Every structure is written in C-alpha cells, then in structure tokens.
Amino acid sequence: MMLRKTLAMALVGLATMAAAPKPHPAVKAAKPPAMGGRDPASLIAVLQALGAKAAAPRQEGDSVFVTFTSPTEVFSAQFAGCDDKGHACQAMLFDRQGGAGAPALAQLNAFNQSSVLCRLYQDKGGRPHVEYSALLFPRDGRSELLMHVNAWRGCLGDFIAFEKDPAGFLAGSP
C-alpha cells in the first residue's frame, strides 16, 4: 500500500513538472559551474566557509578522501566515481567515528530502521560510525552541497543523542 502511494505521489510530481511553463527562449538558464558540487574542492570551500579545516585530499583510484576538523567535530568525506584528476565525482559519503563503548547491534539496527538519511555501522574494532551518502549530478552546485552538509549535520546531531542514551533515543523514535 505504502509503495503504491509513494509511486502515485512521484507520478503526480513528474506530471506537475512537465506541465510547468517553459522559460521564454530569450531567458538563458544559468550555466552550472564546471564541476560544482561534484568536485571535492567545492565541498572543502563550503566547509571552510563554515569554519572547518580540511586536510589535503588523498586520491586512491576513482575515490578522493578528505578529513575535516571543525570546532566540534572530526569527520571524513569520500568522493567516489571521480575522473582521473579527482573531479567530476558521482557520489559522496560522510563518515564519523563514535566514541568508546559501542551500542548493541540491535540498537544500531533499530536506529537504521528509524532514520531515512543516516546509517550507523560498527567497524572491525567494534566502534560505531554514522554515515550519510548522496549521489552527485552535473547540475549540482553550492546550494546542493549546503543541503547535503545540513543533512549531515542532522545525522551528527542524531548520532550524538543516540550515543548518549541509545535506549532513550530509540524510545522517542517512530
């Protein structure tokens, strides 16, 4: 039932977009930046403007890794599906390691079932991590990067609250 309702809503949205008036031919659409939100340097610039510091990016194959330090957090970003120069990436993943003392796996799974955007996992050393991932598109720019950064901030806030009191956090989840 839920899937049918979701598909119906998506079809209504597509029909609405198709019926939207087309811009006048004399009005030119703004051209997106060359790499925009698909370039690790763009994320570095956005996060630096928000007060974070970035370590030098490291490229391995088609992935670029960057570690960020802000006044309150240390986290990493991985760009995947990048070209040979580390640009025009196709996806991005934020990751932050949790503190000592891991929640039970059942609690991690319960968190994942209650969150649409954030995922928790336990690394090989038994420490919890939170992550957020997103696909990147050629038309993405600064506003899309800010949207992803804000979603990541929400994941961090939920993760911090979850780490403090997993049972209490999950009791308040739908």
Protein Blocks (a to p, Z undefined) as FASTA:
>chain_A
ZZmmmmmmmmmmmmmmmmpccddfklccddddfklmmbfklmmmmmmmnopacdddddeh
jbccdddddfkbccddddehiafkopaifbdcddddddehiadfklmmmmmmmpmkbccd
ddfkopacddddddddfkbcfklmmmmmmmmmmmmmmmmmmmmmmmlmmmmpZZ
